[in-house]
């Protein structure tokens, strides 16, 4: 398939990054790519999606990777899988010899192995300089579910209408469910047997970078997990803290031990981000040196500093995010400067995922979440018009219209970065506004 043809198909098919921020996949395709890397690191603890897809859909995913490698004219495709994903590794080994330009790379069980900058270094030893993107070193990183969606669009003309989501934590039967985009969090939790306790907080995404959500929020193209967690566990208490309390804690308790910087995965690869210097500056009102504040742009917000490194329970990541977002809102852009050398102690400072899970108090929730399909019988979906990075879609349907599953119901404006949005069930449009579209099935 030609590059322009594939880009058009992925735009029309609604394919975006299924494992993170949701960057439109067509925009990643480049004839400058030398290496395509499949991210099967499942960066966040407790999420079970990618490893299971890699086992159950191995030939579809490897075929999708081969398509991407061939279309972009890349030299190779790397299948990067954590060493503990034994079934996934075995599945790939049984099939990969049929794909000439693909090779398997075993990743260490560390956090955050799924950060694309860390992943690129682990697989190729190339450094993506701070403020730049992977294609500057000839790399394109794609998620497992994203590649499965590419394969389905190219071979079966299937648009993106479903999502694989892990439901775990305080639920009776943890699962990884294939569901229509637009169903509620409550519906997913019901599929997992319901709540185990009455006192809980729901996080959409992983325990490190996810967001607290309501049971009435809905699944989007980027929803990877729904975690029902105790109100007392660190991933919850950290998210409930305020900027004011975090700043006061930094002013009164930060000892400048520098552990946050010593274990920072981006700093270990030579980036300028130094959380302890930032904490020193805000704790002491240091404003004559803007560098600690400008360096916030190079923080990837993995959360390791506050969830693992800091022995005083401070919140560097949350404060870094606050300042970084404030600078962006005022139109400030990051300075262009190269990385320093890779830290010679990097190997010794990698954080094992099992230790992180224990530190988070989540070990008892790290259990199997079997793959199930729950596509049928959905009476209603609410499809957000912004489901990815880039421009939101504009509705191209109206109330009372009848639509079929897979039909286009929204598109970005001409020339804007974005992809099409499709009906995830067949039914009648009951609501259309600037933010979402509601479809009720014909059985309702």
Order of alpha helices (4+ residues) and beta strands (2+ residues): alpha-beta-alpha-alpha-beta-alpha-beta-beta-alpha-beta-alpha-beta-beta-alpha-beta-beta-beta-alpha-alpha-alpha-alpha-alpha-alpha-alpha-alpha-beta-alpha-beta-beta-beta-beta-beta-beta-beta-beta
